[in-house]
Amino acid sequence: MEFIKRMGLLYGKLGLSTDPSIIAARHQGLIAACDEFNEENVANVVGTALGLKGYELSEGFMSFFSEKDAAFDVAPHDKEAALLASCAISYVFEERFSIEDPLALCLVTASFGSTRLAIADSKLVELAEQKLAELQTDELEVPADRKYNEPGKEWTEAITALEQPQAKSQVHAGIIAAQQALQALERYTKSNAKAAAKSDNDILCYLRRLESEVRVYWWVSSGWSGDTSKPFKQLDCAEAAIRAGKELADKSKSSSVGFFAAPALLSMVLERGRASTSEQVTLANAATAAEQAWRSTNFQAIAEGMHASLMPLSTAMGLAASSDDEDDWQPRFERLTGLKVTQELTIEQLAVQMYRERLVASLLK
Protein backbone atom coordinates (compact mmCIF):
# COMPACT_ATOMS: atom_id res chain seq x y z
CA MET A 1 0.00 0.00 0.00
CA GLU A 2 2.83 2.41 0.84
CA PHE A 3 4.41 1.89 -2.57
CA ILE A 4 1.09 2.61 -4.33
CA LYS A 5 0.90 5.89 -2.39
CA ARG A 6 4.42 6.73 -3.52
CA MET A 7 3.45 6.06 -7.13
CA GLY A 8 0.45 8.36 -6.68
CA LEU A 9 2.69 11.14 -5.38
CA LEU A 10 5.01 10.77 -8.37
CA TYR A 11 2.06 10.94 -10.76
CA GLY A 12 1.02 14.16 -9.04
CA LYS A 13 4.52 15.65 -9.31
CA LEU A 14 4.45 14.98 -13.05
CA GLY A 15 1.18 16.87 -13.26
CA LEU A 16 -0.82 13.77 -14.22
CA SER A 17 -4.31 13.51 -12.77
CA THR A 18 -4.59 9.74 -12.70
CA ASP A 19 -7.43 7.82 -11.09
CA PRO A 20 -6.34 5.71 -8.07
CA SER A 21 -7.76 2.57 -9.71
CA ILE A 22 -5.46 3.11 -12.70
CA ILE A 23 -2.46 3.61 -10.41
CA ALA A 24 -3.38 0.36 -8.63
CA ALA A 25 -3.44 -1.44 -11.99
CA ARG A 26 -0.06 0.11 -12.88
CA HIS A 27 1.24 -1.18 -9.55
CA GLN A 28 0.17 -4.73 -10.39
CA GLY A 29 1.87 -4.43 -13.78
CA LEU A 30 4.99 -3.14 -12.06
CA ILE A 31 5.14 -6.15 -9.75
CA ALA A 32 4.76 -8.53 -12.72
CA ALA A 33 7.44 -6.68 -14.72
CA CYS A 34 9.92 -6.65 -11.83
CA ASP A 35 9.43 -10.37 -11.23
CA GLU A 36 10.87 -10.90 -14.74
CA PHE A 37 13.50 -8.14 -14.50
CA ASN A 38 16.92 -9.27 -15.76
CA GLU A 39 20.23 -7.72 -16.82
CA GLU A 40 18.97 -7.24 -20.38
CA ASN A 41 16.46 -4.70 -19.05
CA VAL A 42 18.91 -2.68 -16.95
CA ALA A 43 20.22 -0.27 -19.58
CA ASN A 44 16.80 0.54 -21.07
CA VAL A 45 15.13 1.05 -17.69
CA VAL A 46 17.96 3.28 -16.40
CA GLY A 47 18.13 5.25 -19.66
CA THR A 48 14.35 5.74 -19.70
CA ALA A 49 14.25 6.83 -16.05
CA LEU A 50 16.93 9.46 -16.74
CA GLY A 51 15.35 10.52 -20.03
CA LEU A 52 18.47 9.73 -22.03
CA LYS A 53 18.37 9.89 -25.80
CA GLY A 54 17.88 6.55 -27.56
CA TYR A 55 16.29 4.73 -24.59
CA GLU A 56 12.73 3.58 -24.12
CA LEU A 57 11.01 0.74 -22.31
CA SER A 58 10.90 -2.44 -24.37
CA GLU A 59 7.65 -3.94 -25.64
CA GLY A 60 8.23 -6.97 -23.44
CA PHE A 61 8.55 -4.80 -20.33
CA MET A 62 5.48 -2.73 -21.24
CA SER A 63 3.41 -5.84 -21.93
CA PHE A 64 3.25 -6.64 -18.21
CA PHE A 65 1.32 -3.41 -17.67
CA SER A 66 -1.08 -3.95 -20.56
CA GLU A 67 -1.83 -7.46 -19.28
CA LYS A 68 -3.02 -5.97 -15.99
CA ASP A 69 -4.87 -3.06 -17.61
CA ALA A 70 -6.57 -3.45 -20.98
CA ALA A 71 -6.78 0.36 -21.29
CA PHE A 72 -3.00 0.83 -20.83
CA ASP A 73 -1.86 3.28 -23.51
CA VAL A 74 1.49 4.63 -22.28
CA ALA A 75 4.02 5.25 -25.06
CA PRO A 76 7.45 3.70 -24.30
CA HIS A 77 9.25 7.05 -24.49
CA ASP A 78 6.89 9.52 -22.75
CA LYS A 79 7.03 10.94 -19.21
CA GLU A 80 4.77 8.28 -17.73
CA ALA A 81 7.10 5.59 -19.11
CA ALA A 82 9.96 7.37 -17.31
CA LEU A 83 7.83 7.33 -14.16
CA LEU A 84 7.20 3.59 -14.49
CA ALA A 85 10.92 3.00 -15.05
CA SER A 86 11.76 4.98 -11.90
CA CYS A 87 9.14 3.07 -9.92
CA ALA A 88 10.53 -0.24 -11.19
CA ILE A 89 14.00 0.70 -9.97
CA SER A 90 12.85 1.82 -6.52
CA TYR A 91 10.62 -1.29 -6.21
CA VAL A 92 13.58 -3.55 -7.02
CA PHE A 93 15.64 -1.76 -4.35
CA GLU A 94 12.84 -2.00 -1.78
CA GLU A 95 12.14 -5.68 -2.36
CA ARG A 96 15.83 -6.59 -2.67
CA PHE A 97 15.76 -8.33 -6.06
CA SER A 98 19.08 -9.86 -7.18
CA ILE A 99 19.10 -7.45 -10.13
CA GLU A 100 19.62 -4.52 -7.72
CA ASP A 101 23.43 -4.81 -7.96
CA PRO A 102 23.85 -3.89 -11.65
CA LEU A 103 20.84 -1.55 -11.46
CA ALA A 104 22.32 0.57 -8.65
CA LEU A 105 25.78 0.69 -10.26
CA CYS A 106 24.42 1.58 -13.70
CA LEU A 107 22.10 4.32 -12.42
CA VAL A 108 24.71 6.00 -10.22
CA THR A 109 27.25 5.89 -13.07
CA ALA A 110 24.85 7.19 -15.72
CA SER A 111 23.73 10.03 -13.45
CA PHE A 112 27.26 11.46 -13.84
CA GLY A 113 27.65 12.66 -10.28
CA SER A 114 23.91 13.46 -9.97
CA THR A 115 24.13 15.81 -12.96
CA ARG A 116 21.38 13.83 -14.68
CA LEU A 117 18.44 13.11 -12.39
CA ALA A 118 15.44 10.88 -13.03
CA ILE A 119 12.60 12.69 -14.83
CA ALA A 120 9.86 11.55 -12.48
CA ASP A 121 11.73 11.05 -9.21
CA SER A 122 14.40 13.56 -8.19
CA LYS A 123 15.37 11.36 -5.20
CA LEU A 124 15.98 8.19 -7.24
CA VAL A 125 19.71 8.75 -7.85
CA GLU A 126 20.25 9.47 -4.16
CA LEU A 127 18.41 6.24 -3.36
CA ALA A 128 20.64 4.37 -5.82
CA GLU A 129 23.77 5.84 -4.22
CA GLN A 130 22.61 4.61 -0.81
CA LYS A 131 21.80 1.19 -2.23
CA LEU A 132 25.19 0.97 -3.98
CA ALA A 133 27.01 1.81 -0.73
CA GLU A 134 24.95 -0.84 1.07
CA LEU A 135 25.72 -3.49 -1.55
CA GLN A 136 29.42 -2.67 -1.52
CA THR A 137 29.49 -2.99 2.26
CA ASP A 138 27.60 -6.29 2.19
CA GLU A 139 30.20 -7.78 -0.17
CA LEU A 140 32.78 -7.49 2.60
CA GLU A 141 30.88 -9.93 4.83
CA VAL A 142 33.01 -12.78 6.18
CA PRO A 143 31.56 -16.28 5.52
CA ALA A 144 29.80 -17.68 8.59
CA ASP A 145 31.10 -20.76 10.39
CA ARG A 146 29.67 -23.92 8.88
CA LYS A 147 27.27 -25.79 11.15
CA TYR A 148 26.76 -29.54 11.43
CA ASN A 149 23.71 -30.67 9.48
CA GLU A 150 21.75 -33.03 11.74
CA PRO A 151 20.30 -36.13 9.97
CA GLY A 152 16.79 -35.24 11.09
CA LYS A 153 13.61 -37.13 11.96
CA GLU A 154 13.28 -38.91 8.58
CA TRP A 155 16.68 -40.58 8.93
CA THR A 156 16.06 -41.56 12.56
CA GLU A 157 12.70 -43.13 11.71
CA ALA A 158 14.19 -45.03 8.75
CA ILE A 159 16.93 -46.55 10.95
CA THR A 160 14.43 -47.39 13.67
CA ALA A 161 12.19 -49.18 11.13
CA LEU A 162 15.20 -51.12 9.82
CA GLU A 163 15.92 -52.41 13.32
CA GLN A 164 12.38 -53.64 14.01
CA PRO A 165 11.91 -57.45 14.45
CA GLN A 166 9.57 -57.59 11.43
CA ALA A 167 12.22 -56.08 9.17
CA LYS A 168 14.78 -58.61 10.46
CA SER A 169 12.55 -61.66 10.21
CA GLN A 170 10.61 -60.99 6.98
CA VAL A 171 12.55 -60.57 3.74
CA HIS A 172 9.96 -58.34 2.03
CA ALA A 173 9.56 -56.06 5.04
CA GLY A 174 13.35 -55.93 5.44
CA ILE A 175 13.84 -54.92 1.81
CA ILE A 176 11.26 -52.13 2.08
CA ALA A 177 12.83 -50.83 5.29
CA ALA A 178 16.29 -50.98 3.72
CA GLN A 179 15.07 -49.09 0.64
CA GLN A 180 13.51 -46.40 2.81
CA ALA A 181 16.70 -46.08 4.82
CA LEU A 182 18.82 -45.78 1.66
CA GLN A 183 16.45 -43.16 0.23
CA ALA A 184 16.64 -41.16 3.46
CA LEU A 185 20.44 -41.50 3.36
CA GLU A 186 20.49 -40.33 -0.27
CA ARG A 187 18.44 -37.23 0.54
CA TYR A 188 20.61 -36.46 3.56
CA THR A 189 23.81 -36.91 1.51
CA LYS A 190 22.54 -34.67 -1.30
CA SER A 191 21.51 -32.01 1.19
CA ASN A 192 24.97 -32.13 2.80
CA ALA A 193 26.68 -32.03 -0.59
CA LYS A 194 24.69 -28.93 -1.59
CA ALA A 195 25.48 -27.24 1.72
CA ALA A 196 29.17 -28.11 1.35
CA ALA A 197 29.27 -26.78 -2.22
CA LYS A 198 27.63 -23.52 -1.13
CA SER A 199 30.06 -23.20 1.74
CA ASP A 200 33.04 -23.90 -0.53
CA ASN A 201 31.81 -21.37 -3.08
CA ASP A 202 31.32 -18.73 -0.36
CA ILE A 203 34.89 -19.33 0.81
CA LEU A 204 36.27 -19.21 -2.75
CA CYS A 205 34.37 -15.98 -3.41
CA TYR A 206 35.77 -14.51 -0.21
CA LEU A 207 39.31 -15.60 -1.11
CA ARG A 208 38.99 -14.03 -4.56
CA ARG A 209 37.90 -10.78 -2.94
CA LEU A 210 40.86 -10.95 -0.56
CA GLU A 211 43.22 -11.60 -3.46
CA SER A 212 41.73 -8.66 -5.33
CA GLU A 213 42.11 -6.43 -2.29
CA VAL A 214 45.75 -7.48 -1.82
CA ARG A 215 46.47 -6.61 -5.45
CA VAL A 216 44.77 -3.24 -4.96
CA TYR A 217 46.74 -2.65 -1.76
CA TRP A 218 50.06 -3.15 -3.55
CA TRP A 219 48.88 -1.07 -6.50
CA VAL A 220 47.95 1.83 -4.20
CA SER A 221 51.17 1.45 -2.19
CA SER A 222 53.37 1.44 -5.27
CA GLY A 223 51.69 4.41 -6.95
CA TRP A 224 52.70 2.84 -10.25
CA SER A 225 50.66 3.03 -13.45
CA GLY A 226 50.83 -0.34 -15.18
CA ASP A 227 49.41 1.07 -18.42
CA THR A 228 52.13 3.71 -18.78
CA SER A 229 54.96 2.05 -16.82
CA LYS A 230 55.38 5.30 -14.91
CA PRO A 231 54.59 6.56 -11.41
CA PHE A 232 51.21 8.30 -11.29
CA LYS A 233 52.89 11.35 -9.78
CA GLN A 234 54.75 11.91 -13.05
CA LEU A 235 51.51 12.12 -15.03
CA ASP A 236 49.38 15.22 -15.44
CA CYS A 237 46.57 15.29 -12.83
CA ALA A 238 43.73 14.67 -15.31
CA GLU A 239 45.55 11.84 -17.08
CA ALA A 240 46.52 10.29 -13.74
CA ALA A 241 42.87 10.37 -12.61
CA ILE A 242 41.59 8.71 -15.78
CA ARG A 243 44.24 6.03 -15.84
CA ALA A 244 43.94 5.37 -12.09
CA GLY A 245 40.18 4.90 -12.38
CA LYS A 246 40.59 2.51 -15.29
CA GLU A 247 43.39 0.51 -13.65
CA LEU A 248 41.56 0.17 -10.33
CA ALA A 249 38.48 -1.11 -12.17
CA ASP A 250 40.66 -3.70 -13.91
CA LYS A 251 41.69 -4.91 -10.44
CA SER A 252 38.10 -5.00 -9.13
CA LYS A 253 36.81 -7.93 -11.18
CA SER A 254 35.89 -9.91 -8.07
CA SER A 255 33.26 -7.30 -7.16
CA SER A 256 30.04 -6.82 -9.10
CA VAL A 257 29.47 -3.29 -7.78
CA GLY A 258 32.99 -2.05 -7.05
CA PHE A 259 34.81 -1.27 -3.82
CA PHE A 260 33.17 0.96 -1.21
CA ALA A 261 36.65 2.37 -0.55
CA ALA A 262 37.34 3.14 -4.24
CA PRO A 263 37.12 6.96 -3.84
CA ALA A 264 39.55 6.90 -0.91
CA LEU A 265 41.94 4.54 -2.71
CA LEU A 266 41.95 6.71 -5.82
CA SER A 267 42.58 9.83 -3.73
CA MET A 268 45.58 8.14 -2.11
CA VAL A 269 47.04 7.30 -5.52
CA LEU A 270 46.45 10.78 -6.91
CA GLU A 271 47.63 12.75 -3.88
CA ARG A 272 50.97 10.95 -3.48
CA GLY A 273 53.81 13.16 -4.70
CA ARG A 274 51.57 16.14 -5.55
CA ALA A 275 51.22 19.47 -3.84
CA SER A 276 47.50 19.57 -4.64
CA THR A 277 44.74 17.78 -6.57
CA SER A 278 42.12 20.48 -6.05
CA GLU A 279 42.00 21.70 -9.66
CA GLN A 280 38.86 21.47 -11.78
CA VAL A 281 38.92 19.88 -15.24
CA THR A 282 36.37 20.41 -17.99
CA LEU A 283 34.97 17.42 -19.84
CA ALA A 284 36.55 18.76 -23.03
CA ASN A 285 40.02 18.77 -21.46
CA ALA A 286 39.50 15.42 -19.71
CA ALA A 287 38.56 13.84 -23.04
CA THR A 288 42.01 14.61 -24.48
CA ALA A 289 44.12 14.22 -21.34
CA ALA A 290 45.55 10.79 -22.14
CA GLU A 291 47.38 9.47 -25.20
CA GLN A 292 45.14 9.34 -28.27
CA ALA A 293 46.00 5.77 -29.31
CA TRP A 294 45.29 4.48 -25.79
CA ARG A 295 41.94 6.28 -25.71
CA SER A 296 41.02 4.93 -29.11
CA THR A 297 41.81 1.36 -28.06
CA ASN A 298 39.89 1.51 -24.79
CA PHE A 299 36.98 3.86 -25.47
CA GLN A 300 36.15 4.22 -29.16
CA ALA A 301 33.99 1.09 -29.20
CA ILE A 302 32.02 2.42 -26.22
CA ALA A 303 31.53 5.81 -27.91
CA GLU A 304 30.16 4.09 -31.01
CA GLY A 305 28.09 1.52 -29.08
CA MET A 306 24.43 1.49 -28.16
CA HIS A 307 25.07 2.42 -24.52
CA ALA A 308 27.38 5.38 -25.10
CA SER A 309 25.11 7.76 -23.20
CA LEU A 310 25.33 5.65 -20.02
CA MET A 311 29.12 6.15 -19.92
CA PRO A 312 29.63 9.83 -20.86
CA LEU A 313 33.28 10.20 -19.86
CA SER A 314 34.33 7.12 -21.84
CA THR A 315 32.23 8.34 -24.76
CA ALA A 316 33.83 11.78 -24.69
CA MET A 317 37.28 10.21 -24.77
CA GLY A 318 36.35 7.83 -27.58
CA LEU A 319 34.74 10.54 -29.70
CA ALA A 320 37.68 12.89 -29.21
CA ALA A 321 40.14 10.16 -30.21
CA SER A 322 38.17 9.30 -33.36
CA SER A 323 38.18 13.03 -34.32
CA ASP A 324 41.97 13.30 -33.91
CA ASP A 325 41.24 15.56 -30.92
CA GLU A 326 39.70 18.26 -33.09
CA ASP A 327 36.72 20.04 -31.53
CA ASP A 328 34.18 18.72 -34.03
CA TRP A 329 33.31 15.81 -31.68
CA GLN A 330 31.88 18.16 -29.06
CA PRO A 331 28.46 19.02 -30.58
CA ARG A 332 27.80 15.35 -31.25
CA PHE A 333 28.69 14.49 -27.67
CA GLU A 334 26.36 17.15 -26.28
CA ARG A 335 23.46 16.00 -28.47
CA LEU A 336 24.02 12.38 -27.48
CA THR A 337 24.43 12.82 -23.72
CA GLY A 338 22.72 16.13 -22.91
CA LEU A 339 25.90 17.19 -21.08
CA LYS A 340 28.04 20.24 -21.82
CA VAL A 341 31.74 19.77 -22.59
CA THR A 342 32.36 22.84 -20.42
CA GLN A 343 31.11 20.99 -17.34
CA GLU A 344 33.83 20.77 -14.70
CA LEU A 345 34.84 17.88 -12.47
CA THR A 346 37.36 17.62 -9.68
CA ILE A 347 40.28 15.25 -10.16
CA GLU A 348 38.74 12.83 -7.64
CA GLN A 349 35.34 12.93 -9.41
CA LEU A 350 37.06 12.24 -12.70
CA ALA A 351 38.79 9.17 -11.29
CA VAL A 352 35.67 7.77 -9.60
CA GLN A 353 33.55 8.31 -12.72
CA MET A 354 36.08 6.46 -14.87
CA TYR A 355 36.26 3.66 -12.30
CA ARG A 356 32.50 3.18 -12.36
CA GLU A 357 32.20 3.43 -16.12
CA ARG A 358 34.73 0.65 -16.60
CA LEU A 359 32.66 -1.57 -14.29
CA VAL A 360 29.50 -0.72 -16.21
CA ALA A 361 31.26 -1.40 -19.53
CA SER A 362 32.08 -4.92 -18.30
CA LEU A 363 28.52 -5.36 -17.08
CA LEU A 364 26.94 -4.38 -20.41
CA LYS A 365 29.22 -6.47 -22.66
N, C-alpha and C positions, 0 to 999 in steps of 0.2 A: 504493500500500500504506500509506503514512504517513497518508493522509487517512482510510482505513478504520479504522486504529488510533485516530485522533482521534474518529471517530464512535463507536467502541466505548467509549472513555473517557466520552464525553458520555452514552451510554446508561447506563453505570454510575453516573454522578453523579445521574442522574434516578431511580436505584433500579430500573431495568428490567433484568431478567436475560434478555437477548436472545441467542439462539444466533448464533455468528459467521457462519453461512451466511445467516441472515436479514439481518444487518447488511451482508453483501456484496451481497445482492440490493437492499437499500435504497440502497446506494452506486451500483449500476448505474442504478436509477431516478432518483437524484439527478443523475447525469451527463446522462441523457436530458432531464430537466426543465430543467436549466440551459442546455442547448443551444438550448432554445426560449424562454428567459427574455427578456421584453421589458418595456417601461415599464409596461404594463398590470398586470403582476404585482407591481411594486415595493411599492405601498402594502399589499397584502394580505400579502405575505411579511414585510415589516417589522413590520406590526401583529401578525401571528401570532407572530413571534419574540419580541416584547416582551410578548405576552399582553394586548394592548389590547382593550378591549370593542368588539364589532362586527366583528372581523377573524377570518377563517379562510382556510385555503388553498382555492383554487378547485378545482372538480371536474376541470377541465382539467389543472391542475398535479398533482393527486393521481393522475390517470390514468397518468402516466408510471411511477409506482411500482407500481401494480397490473399494468401490462403486463409488468413484470420479475418480479413475484411474485404468482402467482395467489392466494396466501393473505393478501395485504395487506389488513388490516382496520383501519387507523388512521383514527379520526374526524378531520375537518378542523379541529376546535377543541380537541383534547386535548393533553396535554403532549408526546407523541411528535410530533405535527404541529408544535409549536413547535420541537422539536429538529430536525426536517427542514428547517424554514424557516431556522433558524440555520446549519445545515450548508450549505444552498444559498447563503446569503450569503457565508460564509467560502470556499466553493468558487469562487464567482464572483470574489472578491478574489484568491484564490491563482492562478487560471488566467487572470486579467486579461481577463475578458469586457468588451465595450464597455458593458454595462449597469452596470458598477461605479460609474460617475460618479453617476447619480441614486440608486443604492442606498446608497452611502456618505453622501451628503448627507442623504437622507431618514432614515436610521437615526440618525445623529448628532443631527439636529434633533429627532426624535421622542423620543430618550432624555432630552431636557430636562436637559442638563448631567450626564448619567450618573445621573440620579435614577431612571430606569426602565431596568433592565438586562434582557437577554434571559433568558427563563425557563430555558433549557437550557445556556446558555453565558455565564457572567459576564464573560468576556473579549471578547465579540463587539463591544461598543460601543467598547472601547479599540482593537480592531483596525480598526474603521470610522473612528475618529478618525485613526489613523495613515495609513490609505488615503486619507482625504480630504485630509490635509496633502500626501501624495505627489502626488495628482492636481492639487491647486492649484499645486504647485511645477512640475509638468510642463507646465502651461499657459503658463508663462513662457518656454518654450524658444524661442530665436530660430531662424527657418527656416534650414536649411542651404544653402550655396551650391549652385546648380544645376550639374550636371555634363553635359558633352557626351555625347549618346547615340550611340555608334558604330553605323554601319549593320549591322555583323555579317556573319557568314559567308554567310548566305542571299543577301544583297544582292550581295556580292562574287562569289559563284558565278553569280548570274543575269547580271551584267554580263559576266563572263568568257565564259559560254555565248553571249551575244549577239554577242560579237566573234569567235567561231570562224568559220573559212572556210565551214563547212557552212551556218551561219545566214545568211551573206552571199550565198551562191551559190544556195541553195534556198529558194524562197518559203515553202513549208510549214514547213520547219525554222526559218526566220527569224521567221515569225509566232508559232510556239510559244515560241521564245526571248524574243521581245518581250513576249508575254503573261506569261510567268514573271517577266520583269524588272519589268513594271508591277505585278504582284501583290505582288512583294517590296517595291516602292516604296510601294504602298498600305499594306501592313502596317507598314512603317517609319514612314510619315507618321502613321498612326493612333496608333502607339505614342508618337511624339514629341508629338502633339497631346494625348494623355492625360496625359503627363508634364508638359507645359506648363500644362494646366488645373489639375493638382494643385498645381504650384508656384505658380501665380497665386492659387489659393484659399488656400494656406498663407500667402502674403504678405498677402492681403486679411484673413484671420482675424487675423494678427498686427497689422495696422494698426488693425483694429477694437478689439483689446485695448489698443493704445497710446492710441487716442482715448478709450476708456473710462477708462484710467488718468489721462490728462490732465484729463478732466472731474472725476474723483475728487480729483486733486491740488488743483484750484482750489476744489472744494467744501470740502475739509479746510482749505485755507489761509484761505478766507473766513470759515468758522465760521458760515455763514448757512443758516438753515432755509428752503428754498424753499416748503414747505407752509404755514408760518406767516408768512412774510415778516418774520422776526425773527432776531436772532442767537441761536444756541443757548444762549449764556451767560445770556440773559434768561429762559429757560424753566426751570421746576422740573427738578431732576435726573432724576426718573423720566420725565417727559414728554420731556425732551431725549433721553434714551436710546432711547425707543421711536421717536420721530420720526427720530432719526439712523440707527437700524438700518433703518428702512423706506426712507429716502431713499438710503442707500448701496446698498441692494439694487436700487433703481430705476436706479442708475447702473452696475450690474454685469451688465447684460444680455448682454454679450459673453462672460461666463464661465458655464459650465454648473454649476460647483461653488462659485463664489464666490472672492473674493480670499484668499490665504493671509495677507495683511497686514490683513485686515478688523478683527480685534480691536485692533491697534495704531492703525489709522486712526480707529476709533470712540473710542478712549481719548483721542487727540489732540483730537478735536472736543469731547468732553465735559469735558476738563480745562481747556481754554482759558477764562480769565476766572473760574475757580472756585477757592476756597480748598481744597476737597476734594471727591472723588467716592466716598468710602469708605463711605457710608451703605448700609444694607441696606433693601430694599423688599419687602414681602410681595406675593404674587400678587394678593391682593384690592385692594391700593392701586395696584399697577401697572395693573390692569384699568380703573381710573377716572382715570388720571393725565392723559390727553389729552381734548380736547373731545369731547363725546358724539356730535355730528353727524359728526365726522371718523371716529370709531371705527365708527360705524354704517355709513358709506359703505365703509370699507376692510375691515371684519372681520366684519360680521354674516353675510354669505353664507358665509364660512368656518365660522363657529360653527354654522350650520344645515346645512352640507354633510356629505357622507359621510366626509370625512377630517378632521373636526374634532379628533379625538384625536391626530392626528399633529402638529398645530400648536397646542399648549395655550395659549400666550400670546395668540395671535390669537383663539382661541376664548373665552378669558376676557374679552377686551376686547369681542368681539362680543356675548356673552351679557349682559355688564353693560350695554352700550348699549341692547340690546333690552328690558332690565328697568328702564330709566330710572335706572340706577345704584342701585336698591334691592338689598338683600342677598339677595333670593329667587333670584337666579341661581346662588348659590354651591353649594348642595347638588347641583343639576343638573350643574354643572361637575365636582364631585368624583366623582359617579357615572360620568360620561362618561370622565374622564381618569385616575381613580385618584390624582390629585394633591390636596394640601390647599391651600386658598387662603391658609393661614397660612405656607406655604413662603416662605422669603426668598431673594432674589437680590441680588447686588451690581449697581451701576449698569452696570458693564461687561458682566456676564452678561446683563442685561436687553437691552442693545443688541445683543449678538451673537446672542442667541436670536431677537430680532425680525428681524435681518438674514437669518438662515438660514430662518426661517419664510416670509419673503417669497419667497425663492428656491424653496422647496418648493411654495408656492402656485402659482407660475408653472409649475413642473414638472408639477403634478397637474391643471392646467386641462384 
